[in-house]
């Protein structure tokens, strides 16, 4: 019965998981079909191949974000320390 609704009115996808800023996984609220963002920006069915690609992509993205965040925190800390050191001219 749920798939009949989707065949008449189309799927109503909701974001189920954020992989990166641009790649997301979606799930239909009526029939529970899952799709993900493809390489060209469209939606493609979420197969085991795409699940593995998304998990690796998510892991790489999270490491990169953490590294950049750590780097900016270190730079801010160094800047604070340098501002407290008296400058002699």
N, C-alpha and C positions, 0 to 999 in steps of 0.2 A: 504494500500500500504506500509506503514511503517513497519508493522509487517511481511510482506513478505521479506523485506530486512533482518530483524533480523532472520527469519527462515532459510535463505540461508547462511548468513555470520556471524550470531551470534550477540549478543548484544554488544554495545560499551558503557560500563558503565563509568560514570564520577562521582567523589565524589560530593555529593550534601550537605552533612552535616558531620562534624567531631563530634562524640559523645565523645570519649576518644582518647587516643593515638593509640589504637588498633581497636576500633569499629568505623565504618563509615557507612553512608547511601549512596547508589549509585542510580543513575538514568540513564537509557538508553537515549542516545542523539537522537535516532531515534523513538522509540515507547513509551517513557516515562514510562516504567515499572520500579518499584522501588524495590531494594533489600537492605539487610543489612547484616553485618557480624554476623554469628551465633556463638554459644559457642565453636564449634570445629574449627573455622577459615574459614569455607566455607561461601558461599552466600546463603541466604534464602529470599524468598519473604517478602516484608515489609507489614505485616498485622497489624491491629489495636493493637493486643497484643504486637507485637514487637515495634510498635511506642510508646506505653506506657512504655515498658521496657527501650527503648532507652532514653526517656525523663527523667525517674527517674535516670538512670545511668548517664546521662549528668549532672543532678543537683548535684548528689553526687560527681562526678568527679570535677566539677567546685568549689564546696565548699572546697574539699580537696586541690586542687591546690591553691586556695586563702589563705587557712589557712597555708599551707607550705610556700607560698610566704611571708605572713605577718610575720611568725615566723623567716624566714631567714632575713628579713628586720630588725626586732627587734634585732636579734643577731648581725647583722652588726652595728646597731646603738649603742648597748651596747659596742661592741668592740672599736668603735671610741671614745666613752666617756672614757673607761678605758685606752686607749692609751694617752689621754690628762691629766689624773690624774698623778701627780708626784709620783714616787715610792720612798719611804724612806726605806733605809736598815739599 
